[in-house]
């Protein structure tokens, strides 16, 4: 058993070193949001080695080694707990089975059955000092607790305190391997041997011991931790980043609104400057078919901004079909944004998009020519240059 525990100890140290190496890359420290009561619960099961140091053995000269068979025995533990923050949690732990009174070096004189129930506060120093990291392999968790223990062999109860170090090693999001080293101190007569004849025969004086002679026992535990329910913590939203994002979206909407208002004003101006119709119908038709019709686009987009722009295009397409005319589509981008190469590509794609619409209207694709003119600034405001024009060619 001694060799087995030594091997486990070295294995635990090696794993811890590797975990630290894996976690050596610094991670961003950030705040997390408080979660529901039902989140971040866990269940633990483990096997223990218990080493007892009784107040009765003081002065008897017994060997102090924790692996002596008259003071050490196997036990088990189960615990249920919850993390309220990444750094602070609580667990209720029950442990027990085989214990020892240690009144002599004869283990048969010492054997007892016991259990110990405690409420313990957990402090995850890995998260508290280094920030929460859901991918961290090793978490270092000191703890302290209080509770009550019962000696089932002598039917005694005592209050107790504990402290220890819980080390968890991530296997998966739901399963962790843990190593728990603990110290427990119980009331004066937890082991029920005070004044016992076997103790007095060994030279003990009986009577009440001094307050410093509490029964003590050390535990070394290995086991598994199972995370249940929802696991992990959500990052607190960056309010400033959200504000900036919303402001940029508002700025973009305001820019589109200004462009729309400018386009409306330009259309009103065009309507106001339409010459009075004369009696020569052919001249009106000629002016209609030779005037380029504009189709507008949003910034850096190849989709037509408004289907209303296609009303006049549809009339022109109908005329071209009836008169077997050819159509020319010119694409443009505004020179105020984008590189020259990008604007050339954008203008060509806008021309092709309008050509596709003409085909949907019944125009033969062979009758349509397209041309990309890149970035220009021929119109004011500059946003009016995000367009494509359609016109009849002879």
C-alpha positions as CSV (number, residue, x, y, z in Angstrom):
1,X,0.0,0.0,0.0
2,X,2.8,2.4,0.8
3,X,4.5,1.8,-2.6
4,X,1.1,2.3,-4.3
5,X,0.5,5.7,-2.6
6,X,4.1,6.8,-3.4
7,X,3.5,5.9,-7.1
8,X,0.2,7.8,-7.1
9,X,1.9,10.8,-5.5
10,X,4.6,11.0,-8.1
11,X,2.0,10.5,-10.9
12,X,-0.1,13.3,-9.4
13,X,3.0,15.6,-9.4
14,X,3.9,14.7,-13.0
15,X,0.4,15.4,-14.1
16,X,0.4,18.7,-12.3
17,X,3.6,19.8,-14.0
18,X,2.3,18.8,-17.4
19,X,-1.0,20.7,-16.7
20,X,0.9,23.8,-15.7
21,X,3.0,23.6,-18.9
22,X,-0.2,23.3,-20.9
23,X,-1.7,26.2,-19.1
24,X,1.4,28.3,-19.3
25,X,0.0,30.3,-22.3
26,X,-1.5,33.4,-20.7
27,X,-5.3,33.8,-21.2
28,X,-7.4,36.9,-21.2
29,X,-8.9,37.7,-17.8
30,X,-12.5,38.8,-18.0
31,X,-15.6,39.1,-15.8
32,X,-18.3,36.5,-15.9
33,X,-22.0,36.8,-15.4
34,X,-23.8,35.4,-12.4
35,X,-25.6,32.2,-13.4
36,X,-28.7,30.3,-12.2
37,X,-28.8,28.4,-8.9
38,X,-29.0,25.2,-10.9
39,X,-25.8,25.8,-12.9
40,X,-22.3,24.5,-12.1
41,X,-23.1,21.7,-9.7
42,X,-20.8,18.7,-9.3
43,X,-20.7,15.3,-7.6
44,X,-17.5,13.6,-6.3
45,X,-16.6,10.1,-5.4
46,X,-13.3,8.9,-4.1
47,X,-11.2,6.3,-2.3
48,X,-9.1,7.5,0.8
49,X,-6.2,6.5,2.9
50,X,-6.8,7.7,6.5
51,X,-4.0,8.1,9.0
52,X,-5.1,8.7,12.6
53,X,-3.2,10.5,15.4
54,X,-5.1,10.1,18.7
55,X,-4.8,12.2,21.8
56,X,-4.4,9.0,23.8
57,X,-1.1,8.1,22.1
58,X,0.7,11.2,23.3
59,X,3.8,10.2,25.3
60,X,3.4,6.5,24.3
61,X,6.3,6.7,21.8
62,X,4.5,5.2,18.8
63,X,6.0,5.6,15.4
64,X,4.7,8.7,13.6
65,X,4.6,7.3,10.1
66,X,1.2,7.7,8.4
67,X,1.5,4.3,6.6
68,X,1.8,2.2,9.7
69,X,-1.0,-0.4,9.7
70,X,-2.0,0.3,13.3
71,X,-3.0,3.9,12.4
72,X,-3.9,3.8,8.7
73,X,-6.9,2.4,6.8
74,X,-8.9,2.7,3.7
75,X,-12.1,4.7,3.4
76,X,-14.3,6.3,0.9
77,X,-16.0,9.7,0.3
78,X,-18.9,11.2,-1.6
79,X,-19.6,14.9,-2.0
80,X,-22.1,17.2,-3.7
81,X,-21.2,20.9,-4.4
82,X,-21.7,24.0,-6.4
83,X,-19.6,26.8,-7.8
84,X,-21.2,30.1,-7.1
85,X,-18.4,32.0,-9.0
86,X,-15.4,30.6,-10.9
87,X,-13.4,31.1,-7.7
88,X,-15.7,30.3,-4.8
89,X,-17.9,27.2,-4.1
90,X,-19.4,25.0,-1.4
91,X,-19.5,21.3,-1.0
92,X,-21.1,18.9,1.4
93,X,-18.8,15.9,2.0
94,X,-19.4,12.6,3.7
95,X,-16.4,10.3,4.4
96,X,-15.7,7.3,6.6
97,X,-15.5,3.5,6.9
98,X,-12.4,2.2,8.7
99,X,-10.7,4.2,11.4
100,X,-8.2,3.7,14.3
101,X,-8.0,4.8,18.0
102,X,-4.2,4.4,18.1
103,X,-4.0,3.3,21.7
104,X,-1.3,0.7,20.9
105,X,0.6,-0.7,18.0
106,X,-1.8,-3.6,17.7
107,X,-4.2,-2.6,15.0
108,X,-6.8,-5.0,16.3
109,X,-7.1,-2.9,19.5
110,X,-7.4,0.3,17.5
111,X,-10.1,-0.5,14.9
112,X,-13.2,1.6,14.8
113,X,-16.0,2.4,12.3
114,X,-16.8,6.1,11.7
115,X,-18.2,8.7,9.4
116,X,-17.6,12.4,9.1
117,X,-20.0,15.0,7.5
118,X,-18.8,18.5,6.8
119,X,-19.7,21.7,4.9
120,X,-16.6,23.0,3.2
121,X,-15.8,26.3,1.4
122,X,-13.7,25.9,-1.8
123,X,-11.4,28.6,-3.1
124,X,-10.2,28.0,-6.7
125,X,-7.0,29.9,-6.7
126,X,-6.3,29.1,-10.4
127,X,-9.4,31.1,-11.4
128,X,-9.1,33.7,-8.6
129,X,-5.4,34.6,-9.5
130,X,-5.1,33.8,-13.2
131,X,-8.7,34.5,-14.4
132,X,-11.4,32.0,-15.5
133,X,-10.3,29.7,-18.3
134,X,-12.7,26.9,-19.4
135,X,-9.8,25.1,-21.1
136,X,-7.5,25.0,-18.1
137,X,-6.3,21.5,-17.3
138,X,-5.2,21.8,-13.6
139,X,-7.1,23.8,-10.9
140,X,-5.6,24.3,-7.5
141,X,-8.4,24.5,-4.8
142,X,-7.7,25.0,-1.1
143,X,-10.6,24.5,1.2
144,X,-11.7,24.7,4.9
145,X,-14.8,23.3,6.6
146,X,-16.7,22.4,9.8
147,X,-18.9,19.5,10.6
148,X,-19.6,16.6,12.9
149,X,-18.1,13.1,13.1
150,X,-19.5,9.9,14.7
151,X,-17.5,7.0,16.1
152,X,-19.9,4.1,15.3
153,X,-18.0,1.6,17.4
154,X,-18.2,3.7,20.6
155,X,-21.3,5.7,19.7
156,X,-19.6,9.1,20.3
157,X,-20.1,12.4,18.4
158,X,-17.7,15.3,18.1
159,X,-17.5,18.6,16.3
160,X,-14.6,18.9,13.9
161,X,-12.8,21.2,11.5
162,X,-10.9,20.5,8.3
163,X,-8.5,22.1,5.8
164,X,-7.0,20.7,2.7
165,X,-5.9,21.0,-0.9
166,X,-8.1,19.8,-3.8
167,X,-6.4,19.4,-7.1
168,X,-8.6,18.7,-10.2
169,X,-7.4,17.6,-13.6
170,X,-9.7,18.0,-16.6
171,X,-10.5,14.8,-18.6
172,X,-13.5,16.3,-20.4
173,X,-16.0,19.0,-19.8
174,X,-18.0,16.7,-17.6
175,X,-15.4,14.5,-15.9
176,X,-12.3,15.5,-13.8
177,X,-9.8,13.4,-12.0
178,X,-9.0,14.8,-8.5
179,X,-6.4,14.4,-5.8
180,X,-7.5,15.7,-2.3
181,X,-5.1,16.0,0.6
182,X,-6.8,16.9,3.9
183,X,-6.3,17.5,7.6
184,X,-9.1,17.0,10.2
185,X,-9.2,17.8,13.9
186,X,-12.0,16.4,16.1
187,X,-13.1,17.0,19.6
188,X,-11.2,15.4,22.6
189,X,-12.9,12.1,22.7
190,X,-14.0,11.4,19.1
191,X,-12.3,7.9,19.3
192,X,-14.0,7.0,22.6
193,X,-10.8,5.7,24.3
194,X,-10.5,8.3,27.1
195,X,-10.0,6.3,30.4
196,X,-10.2,2.9,28.5
197,X,-8.3,0.1,30.4
198,X,-6.1,-0.7,27.4
199,X,-5.0,2.9,27.2
200,X,-4.3,3.1,31.0
201,X,-2.4,-0.1,30.9
202,X,-0.1,1.5,28.3
203,X,0.8,4.3,30.8
204,X,-2.0,6.7,30.0
205,X,-3.4,8.8,32.9
206,X,-7.0,8.9,31.8
207,X,-9.2,11.9,32.6
208,X,-9.7,14.9,30.4
209,X,-6.9,15.8,28.1
210,X,-5.7,19.3,27.5
211,X,-7.4,21.4,24.8
212,X,-4.3,20.9,22.5
213,X,-4.7,17.1,22.4
214,X,-7.5,16.9,19.9
215,X,-7.9,13.7,17.8
216,X,-6.4,14.3,14.4
217,X,-6.4,12.4,11.1
218,X,-5.0,13.0,7.7
219,X,-6.5,11.9,4.4
220,X,-5.2,11.2,1.0
221,X,-7.9,10.8,-1.6
222,X,-8.1,10.1,-5.3
223,X,-11.3,10.1,-7.2
224,X,-13.5,11.5,-10.0
225,X,-15.5,14.7,-10.2
226,X,-18.6,14.8,-12.4
227,X,-20.0,18.1,-13.5
228,X,-23.8,18.0,-13.8
229,X,-26.3,20.4,-15.4
230,X,-25.0,23.5,-17.2
231,X,-21.3,23.9,-17.0
232,X,-19.2,27.0,-17.5
233,X,-19.6,30.8,-17.2
234,X,-20.7,33.4,-19.7
235,X,-18.5,36.4,-20.4
236,X,-20.1,39.7,-19.2
237,X,-21.0,41.7,-22.4
238,X,-18.7,44.6,-23.2
239,X,-21.1,47.5,-22.8
240,X,-18.7,50.0,-24.4
241,X,-18.2,47.8,-27.4
242,X,-22.0,47.3,-27.8
243,X,-22.5,51.1,-27.6
244,X,-19.8,51.6,-30.3
245,X,-21.4,49.0,-32.5
246,X,-24.9,50.5,-32.1
247,X,-23.5,53.9,-32.9
248,X,-21.8,52.7,-36.0
249,X,-25.0,51.1,-37.1
250,X,-26.9,54.3,-36.5
251,X,-24.3,56.3,-38.4
252,X,-24.7,53.9,-41.4
253,X,-28.5,54.2,-41.3
254,X,-28.2,58.0,-41.1
255,X,-25.9,58.0,-44.1
256,X,-28.4,55.9,-46.1
257,X,-31.2,58.2,-45.1
258,X,-29.2,61.2,-46.3
259,X,-28.4,59.5,-49.6
260,X,-32.1,58.7,-50.0
261,X,-33.1,62.3,-49.3
262,X,-30.5,63.5,-51.8
263,X,-31.8,61.1,-54.4
264,X,-35.4,62.3,-53.7
265,X,-34.3,65.9,-54.1
266,X,-32.5,65.1,-57.3
267,X,-35.6,63.4,-58.7
268,X,-37.7,66.3,-57.7
269,X,-35.3,68.6,-59.5
270,X,-35.4,66.4,-62.6
271,X,-39.2,66.5,-62.6
272,X,-39.2,70.2,-62.2
273,X,-37.0,70.6,-65.2
274,X,-38.9,68.3,-67.5
275,X,-39.8,70.5,-70.6
276,X,-43.4,71.0,-71.5
277,X,-44.6,68.4,-73.9
278,X,-45.2,69.5,-77.4
279,X,-47.4,68.1,-80.1
280,X,-44.6,66.1,-81.7
281,X,-44.9,62.7,-80.1
282,X,-41.9,61.3,-81.9
283,X,-39.6,63.9,-80.3
284,X,-40.8,62.9,-76.8
285,X,-40.3,59.2,-77.5
286,X,-36.8,59.9,-78.9
287,X,-35.9,61.9,-75.8
288,X,-37.1,59.1,-73.5
289,X,-35.3,56.3,-75.3
290,X,-32.0,58.2,-75.6
291,X,-31.8,59.4,-72.0
292,X,-29.9,57.0,-69.7
293,X,-32.0,55.6,-66.9
294,X,-30.2,55.2,-63.5
295,X,-30.5,52.3,-61.1
296,X,-28.9,53.0,-57.7
297,X,-26.9,50.7,-55.2
298,X,-25.9,50.9,-51.6
299,X,-22.3,51.4,-50.5
300,X,-20.1,48.5,-51.7
301,X,-23.2,46.4,-52.7
302,X,-24.1,44.7,-56.0
303,X,-27.8,44.2,-55.2
304,X,-30.2,46.9,-56.5
305,X,-31.1,49.2,-53.6
306,X,-34.8,49.7,-54.6
307,X,-37.0,47.8,-57.0
308,X,-38.7,51.1,-57.8
309,X,-35.7,52.0,-59.8
310,X,-36.7,49.3,-62.3
311,X,-40.1,50.8,-63.3
312,X,-38.5,53.1,-66.0
313,X,-36.1,50.3,-66.9
314,X,-39.0,48.0,-67.6
315,X,-40.6,50.6,-69.9
316,X,-37.3,51.0,-71.7
317,X,-36.9,47.2,-72.1
318,X,-40.4,47.0,-73.5
319,X,-39.6,49.7,-76.1
320,X,-36.3,47.9,-77.0
321,X,-38.0,44.6,-77.5
322,X,-40.8,46.1,-79.7
323,X,-38.3,48.0,-81.8
324,X,-35.5,45.4,-81.9
325,X,-33.0,47.9,-80.3
326,X,-29.7,47.1,-78.5
327,X,-29.2,48.2,-74.9
328,X,-26.0,49.4,-73.2
329,X,-25.6,49.1,-69.4
330,X,-22.9,51.2,-67.7
331,X,-21.8,50.4,-64.2
332,X,-20.2,52.9,-61.8
333,X,-18.8,53.1,-58.2
334,X,-18.1,56.2,-56.2
335,X,-14.4,57.1,-56.1
336,X,-14.5,58.2,-52.5
337,X,-14.4,54.7,-51.2
338,X,-12.5,51.5,-52.1
339,X,-9.4,51.0,-54.2
340,X,-9.4,51.4,-58.0
341,X,-9.3,47.7,-58.6
342,X,-12.2,47.0,-56.2
343,X,-14.2,49.9,-57.8
344,X,-13.6,48.5,-61.3
345,X,-14.8,45.1,-60.2
346,X,-17.8,46.6,-58.3
347,X,-18.9,48.7,-61.4
348,X,-18.7,45.6,-63.6
349,X,-20.8,43.5,-61.2
350,X,-23.4,46.3,-61.0
351,X,-23.7,46.4,-64.8
352,X,-24.1,42.6,-64.9
353,X,-26.8,42.8,-62.2
354,X,-28.9,45.2,-64.2
355,X,-28.3,43.2,-67.4
356,X,-29.7,40.1,-65.6
357,X,-32.8,42.1,-64.7
358,X,-33.3,43.1,-68.3
359,X,-33.1,39.4,-69.4
360,X,-35.8,38.6,-66.8
361,X,-37.9,41.4,-68.5
362,X,-37.6,39.5,-71.9
363,X,-34.7,41.3,-73.5
364,X,-32.4,38.9,-75.5
365,X,-29.0,38.7,-73.8
366,X,-27.3,39.1,-77.1
367,X,-28.9,42.6,-77.4
368,X,-27.3,43.8,-74.1
369,X,-23.8,45.2,-73.7
370,X,-22.2,45.9,-70.3
371,X,-19.4,48.1,-69.3
372,X,-17.7,48.9,-66.0
373,X,-16.4,52.4,-65.5
374,X,-14.8,52.0,-62.0
375,X,-14.9,54.7,-59.4
376,X,-16.1,58.2,-60.6
377,X,-17.2,61.4,-59.0
378,X,-19.3,62.9,-61.8
379,X,-22.4,63.3,-59.7
380,X,-23.0,65.2,-56.4
381,X,-23.3,64.0,-53.8
382,X,-20.8,61.3,-54.4
383,X,-23.2,58.6,-53.3
384,X,-25.1,59.2,-56.6
385,X,-22.2,57.6,-58.4
386,X,-23.1,54.2,-56.9
387,X,-25.3,53.3,-59.9
388,X,-25.7,51.7,-63.2
389,X,-27.4,53.3,-66.3
390,X,-29.4,51.7,-69.1
391,X,-29.8,53.3,-72.5
392,X,-30.8,52.5,-76.1
393,X,-28.0,52.2,-78.6
394,X,-28.4,52.6,-82.4
